[in-house]
Amino acid sequence: MQQVVYKKFKANQVNQPSDKKPFVVFENVSKTYKSARGSHTVLQDVNLTVNRGEFICVIGHSGCGKSTLLNMVSGFNTPSTGSVTVGGEPVLKPGPDRMVVFQNYALLPWLSAFENVYLGVNEVYPQKSKLEKEAIVRDHLAMVGLTEAADKKPNQISGGMRQRVSIARALAIRPKVLILDEPFGALDAITKEELQEELLQIWNDHRCTVLMITHDIDEALFLADKLVMMTNGPEAKVGEIMEIPFSRPRDRERIMEDPLYYDLRNYALDFLYNRFAHDDTKD
Ligand SMILES: Nc1ncnc2c1ncn2[C@@H]1O[C@H](COP(=O)(O)OP(=O)(O)OP(=O)(O)O)[C@@H](O)[C@H]1O
């Protein structure tokens, strides 16, 4: 019988392989939202280290605080206590070194695909000539297979193509960290698989650090180096971190034939639906 080779990490334990450098670091992060109805502690004492160039996926039940956590890296949210650092620097505000791709694309509807990507490039590289900036946009649209659709507006292209524009827009300004908040959640199964493969290819070529929220364990097992499993809120924290040891480049069919795939999948399912089952009737 094949030995299960994944490592399990207890809550708050940090994984630090010797050949990789810590890059995104959450240290004792808690977040309490205050409202007229009182205060609500969503995250409590989250500790997590993501190494430079690593691809991690975060899963957890709806409302446990996954977006809150990653918004602290993009700079759209701040911890109530504790710290979030990127490359050793505390995150104080949003910046072009940390780009976010959302599920709903967030493209400007009155601009073409080309113009949507150009907007960010123009903002971040004011010193470059118009020709240079246009070349960057063209390269990145080509990278996601959208050369032909460059002049189309978001409502003239499919959901998958819109998400390709969002990815091109994020990558065109060469972020150090790419944050993906359920980016493929709204896409059909085939488009989703195509985009997952493109994303892996792009990440392989560019090697930025990727933090991705997903509800799809198969997606996480195909894409990530590590799966970060959150406990339920309130006061959610990192429950366990699962190493995903499949070699790269990954071939979906090959890894799905590997018995280890099902061990890992069942382990994550057990975490979510037995050990940290969520009672929807309470919400
Ligand atoms: N700005 C805010 N003010 C008050 N409460 C908030 C705010 N943002 C999020 N929350 C609450 O914090 C909790 C965590 O929300 P968050 O969106 O981070 O969870 P999530 O795990 O990403 O959820 P989902 O998987 O459904 O997207 C929820 O109860 C949410 O209602």
PDBQT file of the ligand as one rigid body, heavy atoms in Angstrom, charges set to zero:
ROOT
HETATM    1  N1  LIG A 301     -16.895  45.214   6.599  1.00  0.00    +0.000 N 
HETATM    2  C1  LIG A 301     -17.505  44.327   7.371  1.00  0.00    +0.000 A 
HETATM    3  N2  LIG A 301     -18.209  44.743   8.467  1.00  0.00    +0.000 NA
HETATM    4  C2  LIG A 301     -18.821  43.861   9.281  1.00  0.00    +0.000 A 
HETATM    5  N3  LIG A 301     -18.798  42.523   9.103  1.00  0.00    +0.000 NA
HETATM    6  C3  LIG A 301     -18.120  42.056   8.043  1.00  0.00    +0.000 A 
HETATM    7  C4  LIG A 301     -17.452  42.935   7.126  1.00  0.00    +0.000 A 
HETATM    8  N4  LIG A 301     -16.837  42.171   6.160  1.00  0.00    +0.000 NA
HETATM    9  C5  LIG A 301     -17.128  40.892   6.466  1.00  0.00    +0.000 A 
HETATM   10  N5  LIG A 301     -17.904  40.817   7.583  1.00  0.00    +0.000 N 
HETATM   11  C6  LIG A 301     -18.386  39.594   8.241  1.00  0.00    +0.000 C 
HETATM   12  O1  LIG A 301     -17.236  38.821   8.559  1.00  0.00    +0.000 OA
HETATM   13  C7  LIG A 301     -17.507  37.436   8.357  1.00  0.00    +0.000 C 
HETATM   14  C8  LIG A 301     -16.462  36.874   7.406  1.00  0.00    +0.000 C 
HETATM   15  O2  LIG A 301     -16.667  37.412   6.092  1.00  0.00    +0.000 OA
HETATM   16  P1  LIG A 301     -15.719  37.033   4.863  1.00  0.00    +0.000 P 
HETATM   17  O3  LIG A 301     -16.331  37.624   3.646  1.00  0.00    +0.000 OA
HETATM   18  O4  LIG A 301     -14.335  37.388   5.205  1.00  0.00    +0.000 OA
HETATM   19  O5  LIG A 301     -15.883  35.446   4.868  1.00  0.00    +0.000 OA
HETATM   20  P2  LIG A 301     -15.570  34.394   3.710  1.00  0.00    +0.000 P 
HETATM   21  O6  LIG A 301     -15.041  33.192   4.406  1.00  0.00    +0.000 OA
HETATM   22  O7  LIG A 301     -14.728  35.011   2.666  1.00  0.00    +0.000 OA
HETATM   23  O8  LIG A 301     -17.022  34.104   3.130  1.00  0.00    +0.000 OA
HETATM   24  P3  LIG A 301     -17.506  33.541   1.691  1.00  0.00    +0.000 P 
HETATM   25  O9  LIG A 301     -16.873  32.191   1.526  1.00  0.00    +0.000 OA
HETATM   26  O10 LIG A 301     -18.994  33.445   1.828  1.00  0.00    +0.000 OA
HETATM   27  O11 LIG A 301     -17.069  34.545   0.669  1.00  0.00    +0.000 OA
HETATM   28  C9  LIG A 301     -18.951  37.342   7.854  1.00  0.00    +0.000 C 
HETATM   29  O12 LIG A 301     -19.778  37.069   8.952  1.00  0.00    +0.000 OA
HETATM   30  C10 LIG A 301     -19.208  38.708   7.301  1.00  0.00    +0.000 C 
HETATM   31  O13 LIG A 301     -20.574  39.028   7.395  1.00  0.00    +0.000 OA
ENDROOT
TORSDOF 0
